[in-house]
Amino acid sequence: MFTETSLAGKESQYSHQNVLIVGGGPAGLATALVLAKRGWTNITVLEKRATADYYEPDKSFNYLIDGRGQKFTDLLGLTQQLATLSVPSTEFYLTVIKPNGNRKTSKVPVVDPKRKTAYWIPRRAFVNLLYQEIEKNWSNHITVLFNTQCVEINKIDVDSEDTEKLEVFAQTNNSNKTRFEPNFLVGCDGINSIVRETLKKWDKSTSNRFEMKKFPSPSSGLRYKVLSLPPKFPLDHTDKEHAVSTMAYAIRGAFRERQRSVSLGLLPLKNPDEPRSANIITYPDHQIWELKSGEEVYKFIEQAFPQLPINKILSFPEAERFAKSEGGYFPNPQYSSGLYFLFKQQPDKGIVLLGDAIHCFPPDIGQGVNSALEDVYILNEALEKSGDQLSDALPLYESWRLPDTKALIRLAQIAYPWQYNQAPVRKWLWSINFVLRLLLNRLLPYVFSPPAFFMIQNHQLSYQEILTMVQRTTQKLYLLVLAVIFGFLSLPYFVYFKDIF
Ligand SMILES: Cc1cc2nc3c(=O)[nH]c(=O)nc-3n(C[C@H](O)[C@H](O)[C@H](O)COP(=O)(O)OP(=O)(O)OC[C@H]3O[C@@H](n4cnc5c(N)ncnc54)[C@H](O)[C@@H]3O)c2cc1C
């Protein structure tokens, strides 16, 4: 395991500098911090957004950083700061508000009190926490360039030496182009990664290593937008009760028809003065996506949520912004089986991919950020094991991380895909399966494992171990069902033979 002392004593023939990281999201800033802590210098992060805490309403979702993500925050000594900025999962209360105004608050049960507390934090607060750590303690090692987009990556032959050079171009908002010649290029640029796309073009093998392999999921293709509500907004027409920032809300709409029925989902937030993000997630052919103007949005929301004083909650500019916003679609679960690229005869030159650039899925299981931070943690372990030599560390990283990535994508397909009320009958069947696994696990914990959704929150289990346990329980369930069917079919024979003897 990596420690300060082990680093201090480490001497290597490799330069450990000149790193270029594309993408300043959670994976990019976390990688920069880990490399700096390992002693790497001259690390530059390119981020196309304007600032670390840049507010984009449609990307204002909350992360739940669990034990898996905390492997990274523990390594950097940031867990305490994370806790200060977050709402702990142990204090997670949910209020359901029905269209008639009835409200019911319940404490969301903690699955296993022995597990690490997880923390709810908005994306921008978490990214800003990492950025502040860079500014405070690592500014000699790391430079973050905002408003700077990576636009081109080239591999150039150096004929005289029979080696290759890496050349990267970035463009700033005022159209200035900057050229970089990094030794180590890190792709943390999300689902539409330019780094991965470039590797796909370079890859001459027939394996399509860098092609994202996509899999179906019941939640893929659902559309989402966020309605930004004022902090402490009133919860009813009496104006007596107001939203509490640390409370989650499920506000049910009054429409019943499939194409009009809508709910607002709000997750907890530490800062009581921040606007609340109300998520609207529904089918792509829902009426709400057809609304073209602020007035249409306002009218729809007013009719859908008669329990709320919409005139005090929704401003016309926000309704207008909502109408104009593109929102987004949940992606298919997908992964790339290529996680790295090395250069001829240069053991200290390479490219690596982390985070959404190598695995991406709908947010059903809350593992997007946690798996990205676990990638960073595993990369750190691979560097540690290889004395920071990229030609050894990157293949090791891929061999450790790829099997887990594949398992994660399978879990994303099965663990909790029906939570958005897409198809009530399928959801009902899925729930029976879920409850059955839960009950059998309570009865015979050594024979049946709990549902995948619960196990994912146990950071001591790898995604592979979880998937294996789920699959074993599925096999046992099939055997159980076969035994029951066989038992029923045999019943008449038992009666017959009982009568004979
Ligand atoms: C609607 C929605 C809800 C989600 N909810 C959750 C949730 O509840 N919990 C959870 O854990 N995860 C959730 N996720 C997933 C989560 O956001 C990602 O898994 C996580 O942010 C991955 O981090 P990342 O750093 O790999 O990628 P990203 O967060 O996508 O960061 C990539 C960064 O790279 C920058 N970038 C991209 N291209 C370039 C370029 N060419 N040059 C420079 N910069 C570039 C981008 O601006 C961005 O800042 C959700 C995702 C969506 C879409």
The ligand as an SDF file (V2000), in Angstrom:
LIG
                    3D

 53 58  0  0  0  0  0  0  0  0999 V2000
  -28.3500   12.5850  -15.0680 C   0  0  0  0  0  0  0  0  0  0  0  0
  -27.1880   11.9360  -14.4390 C   0  0  0  0  0  0  0  0  0  0  0  0
  -27.2580   11.6170  -13.1090 C   0  0  0  0  0  0  0  0  0  0  0  0
  -26.1640   11.0310  -12.5030 C   0  0  0  0  0  0  0  0  0  0  0  0
  -26.2860   10.7210  -11.1970 N   0  0  0  0  0  0  0  0  0  0  0  0
  -25.2600   10.1340  -10.5800 C   0  0  0  0  0  0  0  0  0  0  0  0
  -25.3840    9.7800   -9.2150 C   0  0  0  0  0  0  0  0  0  0  0  0
  -26.4090    9.9870   -8.5860 O   0  0  0  0  0  0  0  0  0  0  0  0
  -24.3250    9.2160   -8.6140 N   0  0  0  0  0  0  0  0  0  0  0  0
  -23.1650    8.9560   -9.2950 C   0  0  0  0  0  0  0  0  0  0  0  0
  -22.2260    8.4480   -8.7040 O   0  0  0  0  0  0  0  0  0  0  0  0
  -23.0290    9.2640  -10.5740 N   0  0  0  0  0  0  0  0  0  0  0  0
  -24.0430    9.8350  -11.2440 C   0  0  0  0  0  0  0  0  0  0  0  0
  -23.9190   10.1330  -12.5670 N   0  0  0  0  0  0  0  0  0  0  0  0
  -22.6850    9.7430  -13.2740 C   0  0  0  0  0  0  0  0  0  0  0  0
  -21.5220   10.6240  -12.8850 C   0  0  0  0  0  0  0  0  0  0  0  0
  -21.7970   11.9440  -13.1920 O   0  0  0  0  0  0  0  0  0  0  0  0
  -20.2720   10.1830  -13.6110 C   0  0  0  0  0  0  0  0  0  0  0  0
  -20.1220    8.7980  -13.5560 O   0  0  0  0  0  0  0  0  0  0  0  0
  -19.0310   10.8130  -12.9820 C   0  0  0  0  0  0  0  0  0  0  0  0
  -19.1570   12.2010  -13.0120 O   0  0  0  0  0  0  0  0  0  0  0  0
  -17.7930   10.3670  -13.7310 C   0  0  0  0  0  0  0  0  0  0  0  0
  -16.7450   11.2750  -13.5510 O   0  0  0  0  0  0  0  0  0  0  0  0
  -15.6860   11.5420  -14.7060 P   0  0  0  0  0  0  0  0  0  0  0  0
  -14.7370   12.5180  -14.1520 O   0  0  0  0  0  0  0  0  0  0  0  0
  -15.1930   10.2520  -15.2450 O   0  0  0  0  0  0  0  0  0  0  0  0
  -16.5100   12.1810  -15.9160 O   0  0  0  0  0  0  0  0  0  0  0  0
  -17.3030   13.5520  -15.9810 P   0  0  0  0  0  0  0  0  0  0  0  0
  -17.9490   13.8480  -14.7030 O   0  0  0  0  0  0  0  0  0  0  0  0
  -18.1560   13.4530  -17.2040 O   0  0  0  0  0  0  0  0  0  0  0  0
  -16.1680   14.6330  -16.2240 O   0  0  0  0  0  0  0  0  0  0  0  0
  -15.5360   14.7750  -17.4650 C   0  0  0  0  0  0  0  0  0  0  0  0
  -14.9840   16.1880  -17.5320 C   0  0  0  0  0  0  0  0  0  0  0  0
  -14.2300   16.3100  -18.7180 O   0  0  0  0  0  0  0  0  0  0  0  0
  -14.5130   17.5610  -19.3390 C   0  0  0  0  0  0  0  0  0  0  0  0
  -14.2230   17.3710  -20.7580 N   0  0  0  0  0  0  0  0  0  0  0  0
  -14.8340   16.5280  -21.6290 C   0  0  0  0  0  0  0  0  0  0  0  0
  -14.2620   16.5860  -22.8380 N   0  0  0  0  0  0  0  0  0  0  0  0
  -13.2420   17.4850  -22.7330 C   0  0  0  0  0  0  0  0  0  0  0  0
  -12.2710   17.9740  -23.6510 C   0  0  0  0  0  0  0  0  0  0  0  0
  -12.2170   17.5440  -24.9160 N   0  0  0  0  0  0  0  0  0  0  0  0
  -11.3780   18.9030  -23.2080 N   0  0  0  0  0  0  0  0  0  0  0  0
  -11.4170   19.3510  -21.9230 C   0  0  0  0  0  0  0  0  0  0  0  0
  -12.3270   18.9220  -21.0210 N   0  0  0  0  0  0  0  0  0  0  0  0
  -13.2140   17.9870  -21.4150 C   0  0  0  0  0  0  0  0  0  0  0  0
  -15.9730   17.7970  -19.0070 C   0  0  0  0  0  0  0  0  0  0  0  0
  -16.2910   19.1670  -19.0730 O   0  0  0  0  0  0  0  0  0  0  0  0
  -16.0790   17.2350  -17.5970 C   0  0  0  0  0  0  0  0  0  0  0  0
  -15.8290   18.2100  -16.6210 O   0  0  0  0  0  0  0  0  0  0  0  0
  -24.9830   10.7330  -13.2240 C   0  0  0  0  0  0  0  0  0  0  0  0
  -24.8900   11.0670  -14.5650 C   0  0  0  0  0  0  0  0  0  0  0  0
  -25.9970   11.6420  -15.1780 C   0  0  0  0  0  0  0  0  0  0  0  0
  -25.8850   11.9910  -16.6250 C   0  0  0  0  0  0  0  0  0  0  0  0
  1  2  1  0
  2  3  1  0
  2 52  2  0
  3  4  2  0
  4  5  1  0
  4 50  1  0
  5  6  2  0
  6  7  1  0
  6 13  1  0
  7  8  2  0
  7  9  1  0
  9 10  1  0
 10 11  2  0
 10 12  1  0
 12 13  2  0
 13 14  1  0
 14 15  1  0
 14 50  1  0
 15 16  1  0
 16 17  1  0
 16 18  1  0
 18 19  1  0
 18 20  1  0
 20 21  1  0
 20 22  1  0
 22 23  1  0
 23 24  1  0
 24 25  2  0
 24 26  1  0
 24 27  1  0
 27 28  1  0
 28 29  2  0
 28 30  1  0
 28 31  1  0
 31 32  1  0
 32 33  1  0
 33 34  1  0
 33 48  1  0
 34 35  1  0
 35 36  1  0
 35 46  1  0
 36 37  1  0
 36 45  1  0
 37 38  2  0
 38 39  1  0
 39 40  1  0
 39 45  2  0
 40 41  1  0
 40 42  2  0
 42 43  1  0
 43 44  2  0
 44 45  1  0
 46 47  1  0
 46 48  1  0
 48 49  1  0
 50 51  2  0
 51 52  1  0
 52 53  1  0
M  END
$$$$
